[in-house]
Amino acid sequence: MERDQHRRMVAFAADRLAEDLDTAKAAGHGVELSVAERSGPLTVGWTRLQEEGNVRLSYDVRFLNRFSPRTVRADIERKCRLLERGDEHDVQVLIQEWSDHHRFHPAWRLDPLPGHLLDRLNALRAEAEA
């Protein structure tokens, strides 16, 4: 891969991560929970769910925990570390999540790997346990 293309991919990824960070900051609202709310059973990091009328409470809590501003910021930090390492393949894999963005160049697209994703994940688990 040519150096210019690699630099463009890194710049593209850095721009997307900055957008993600801005979104996480906006979603956090800067609201701090009280000590009582933080220790309550329905705490979700930056908000809490009202139990009444929420039939999917455990699903909602898991979803909100996974996509809380704090979790998103940690994900951005991890991706930023990958960019800083500068490995061309890592960068190319990383930017695939933004392949539908209008600035994503078609030459950056990776061909999908063969096999069903769940089968590939199970094979990875089995290999790690062996």
C-alpha positions as CSV (number, residue, x, y, z in Angstrom):
1,M,0.0,0.0,0.0
2,E,1.4,3.4,-0.9
3,R,2.2,5.8,1.9
4,D,-0.1,8.5,0.8
5,Q,-3.1,6.2,0.8
6,H,-2.2,5.0,4.3
7,R,-2.0,8.6,5.5
8,R,-5.4,9.3,3.9
9,M,-6.9,6.2,5.7
10,V,-5.5,7.3,9.0
11,A,-6.8,10.9,8.5
12,F,-10.2,9.4,7.6
13,A,-10.3,7.2,10.7
14,A,-9.2,10.1,12.9
15,D,-12.0,12.3,11.6
16,R,-14.6,9.5,12.2
17,L,-13.3,8.9,15.7
18,A,-13.4,12.7,16.5
19,E,-17.1,12.6,15.3
20,D,-17.8,9.6,17.6
21,L,-16.2,11.3,20.5
22,D,-18.3,14.4,20.0
23,T,-21.4,12.2,19.9
24,A,-20.4,10.5,23.1
25,K,-19.8,13.8,24.8
26,A,-23.2,15.1,23.7
27,A,-25.0,11.9,24.8
28,G,-23.4,12.2,28.3
29,H,-25.1,15.6,28.8
30,G,-22.5,16.3,31.5
31,V,-25.0,14.9,34.0
32,E,-23.7,13.4,37.2
33,L,-25.8,10.9,39.2
34,S,-26.0,11.2,42.9
35,V,-24.3,8.5,45.1
36,A,-27.7,6.9,45.7
37,E,-28.5,6.7,42.0
38,R,-25.0,5.3,41.2
39,S,-25.5,2.5,43.7
40,G,-29.1,1.7,42.6
41,P,-30.0,-1.4,40.7
42,L,-31.0,0.4,37.5
43,T,-27.9,2.5,37.1
44,V,-26.7,2.7,33.5
45,G,-23.7,5.0,33.7
46,W,-25.1,8.3,32.7
47,T,-28.8,7.7,33.2
48,R,-31.2,5.3,34.8
49,L,-34.2,3.5,33.5
50,Q,-37.7,3.7,35.1
51,E,-38.7,0.1,35.9
52,E,-42.5,0.7,35.5
53,G,-43.7,-0.2,32.0
54,N,-40.3,-1.3,30.8
55,V,-40.7,-4.9,29.7
56,R,-37.2,-5.3,28.3
57,L,-35.4,-3.8,31.3
58,S,-32.4,-6.2,31.3
59,Y,-31.9,-5.9,27.6
60,D,-32.1,-2.1,27.7
61,V,-29.6,-1.9,30.6
62,R,-27.1,-4.1,28.7
63,F,-27.6,-2.1,25.5
64,L,-27.2,1.2,27.3
65,N,-24.1,0.0,29.2
66,R,-22.5,-1.2,25.9
67,F,-23.2,2.2,24.2
68,S,-22.8,4.5,27.2
69,P,-20.6,7.6,26.6
70,R,-18.0,6.1,28.9
71,T,-17.9,2.8,26.9
72,V,-17.8,4.6,23.6
73,R,-14.9,6.8,24.8
74,A,-13.0,3.6,25.8
75,D,-13.7,2.2,22.3
76,I,-12.4,5.4,20.7
77,E,-9.3,5.2,22.9
78,R,-8.6,1.6,21.8
79,K,-9.1,2.5,18.1
80,C,-6.8,5.6,18.5
81,R,-4.1,3.3,19.9
82,L,-4.4,1.1,16.7
83,L,-4.0,4.2,14.6
84,E,-1.0,5.3,16.5
85,R,0.7,2.0,16.0
86,G,0.4,2.7,12.3
87,D,0.0,-0.9,11.1
88,E,-1.5,-0.6,7.6
89,H,-3.6,-3.8,8.0
90,D,-5.0,-2.6,11.4
91,V,-5.9,0.7,9.9
92,Q,-7.6,-0.9,6.9
93,V,-9.6,-3.3,9.1
94,L,-10.5,-0.4,11.5
95,I,-12.0,1.8,8.8
96,Q,-14.3,-0.9,7.5
97,E,-16.9,0.1,10.0
98,W,-17.3,3.4,8.1
99,S,-17.5,1.9,4.6
100,D,-20.9,3.5,4.0
101,H,-19.4,7.0,4.7
102,H,-19.3,9.3,1.6
103,R,-15.6,9.9,2.1
104,F,-14.7,6.2,2.2
105,H,-12.7,5.3,-0.9
106,P,-13.7,2.0,-2.7
107,A,-10.0,0.9,-2.8
108,W,-10.0,0.7,1.0
109,R,-12.7,-1.9,1.1
110,L,-11.7,-5.4,2.2
111,D,-13.3,-8.5,0.7
112,P,-15.4,-10.3,3.2
113,L,-13.9,-13.5,4.7
114,P,-15.5,-16.8,3.7
115,G,-17.7,-18.5,6.2
116,H,-20.5,-17.4,8.6
117,L,-19.3,-15.0,11.2
118,L,-20.7,-17.1,14.1
119,D,-18.8,-20.1,12.8
120,R,-15.6,-18.1,12.6
121,L,-16.1,-16.8,16.2
122,N,-16.7,-20.3,17.5
123,A,-13.6,-21.6,15.7
124,L,-11.6,-18.8,17.4
125,R,-13.0,-19.7,20.8
126,A,-12.2,-23.4,20.3
127,E,-8.7,-22.5,19.2
128,A,-8.1,-20.3,22.2
129,E,-9.4,-23.1,24.5
130,A,-7.1,-25.7,23.0
